[in-house]
Amino acid sequence: MKPLSIFYVYYHSYYDMPIHVSDVIEELVYQKDKVYLFTAIESSLLKNCSWEKCVQIINIPVVNIRILNRLCYSLLLFFLLPLWCIRIKPDFIYERISFSTVVTVIISRLMHIPIVSEVNGIVVEELKLAGQSPLRIKLTKICEWFSLNYSSLSIAVTEDIKKWLIKTYKLPRNKIETVTNGTNVRRFFPRDTKTARNRFHLPTTGKFYVGYLGTLTPWCGVELLIKCAAKVLLEFPDVEFLVGGGQEPYLSIFQDQVKKKGLQNNFRFFGNIPWAEAPFFISSFDIAVLSIVNLPSGTSPQKLYSYLACNKPVIGSDTGEVGEVLKNHNAGLIFAPGNYESLGDCILKFLRNSKLRNEMGQRGYPVVAQAYSWNVKVKQLKEIICQTLNCQGFN
């Protein structure tokens, strides 16, 4: 495949570059594609990205007032994106779907340039879980319907999302494909456990560490660790639960729950873990936990592959891709989604059997490198896009 010219459009209201977006861009650069990034993320934050000097960044300034932020971004994008399309006609525009995708879709139609919309979750369901207003949910559905129906192609990260979108928005089946998530094996690979624990000021011996790294949102099930802790500690009092993630108000809620249960000595909350430190944080675990609940969107969490790539035995809820991967590759244990008793039983099973932990853990990296790295996933993504849109770069 010849190198592609890609306009990657990404709005993010939290002034941060999510690791998923960064890793995909890094892989595109690694595969010699030319990437132009249109984003509202502050330039200073992009300097931490390995690819920052290899990508043409078009930074879109916004008003730092929540109600005006997205409006300002959308208006500036409406003027800037067409100018760049005239200057450098890309093979396609790529955008993770959001409210502003409506603007990008209109521009793509006017400029006769294909647009590919990525869908990472069922936003409507997530908004309901977060208690958002019916008006916001309705506006979201209208924007998504327009963006998806007028995109050249949509990419869903799970089959369940694809099925939901087809049913809800009456999308033609030939306009949506599935490419699941992966991880960056240039960053996530087995590290020395002792070195990793020293980085986080953890005792290197005499403790068992059960860890979680990711978001703390309600659908990630972190509270299950707190609920099952008493059962685990009754048999293994030297267990410590390590939690990486800093979203509020969830972090404070979990800290309060731990305090009320008198578990302060057995839980450590590290807040947000920088990208560069994430592989070391995972490498400090004896057991890695992925406790996501059942979602209509299914699951394809990057953290699963990051855990596996670090050769950690994984306990995952038996839902979506998590359960499938762990069962198919015998790389971890599964528990009933949302069931803290079942999670506790799995933790105890691993703690009692070091041989089982080691055997399952060692299967992780080879599995990820072969089938679930971003190298594999981005190649798959480009082939689907080029075959569907008949890009000139596809052989």
Secondary structure, DSSP 4 states (H G I P E B T S, - for coil): ----EEEEEE--TTSS--HHHHHHHHHHHHTT-EEEEEE-S-HHHHTTSTTGGGSEEEE----SSHHHHHHHHHHHHHHHHHHHHHHS--SEEEEE--TTHHHHHHHHHHHT--EEEEE-S-HHHHHHHTT--HHHHHHHHHHHHHHHHTSSEEEESSHHHHHHHHHHH---GGGEEE----B-TTT-S---HHHHHHHTT--SSS-EEEEEES--SGGG-THHHHHHHHHHHHH-TTEEEEEEB--TTHHHHHHHHHHHTT-GGGEEE-BPPPGGGHHHHHHT-SEEEE-PPP-TT----HHHHHHHHTT--EEEESSHHHHHHHHHHT-EEEE-TT-HHHHHHHHHHHHH-HHHHHHHHHTHHHHIIIIIBHHHHHHHHHHHHHHHHT-TT--
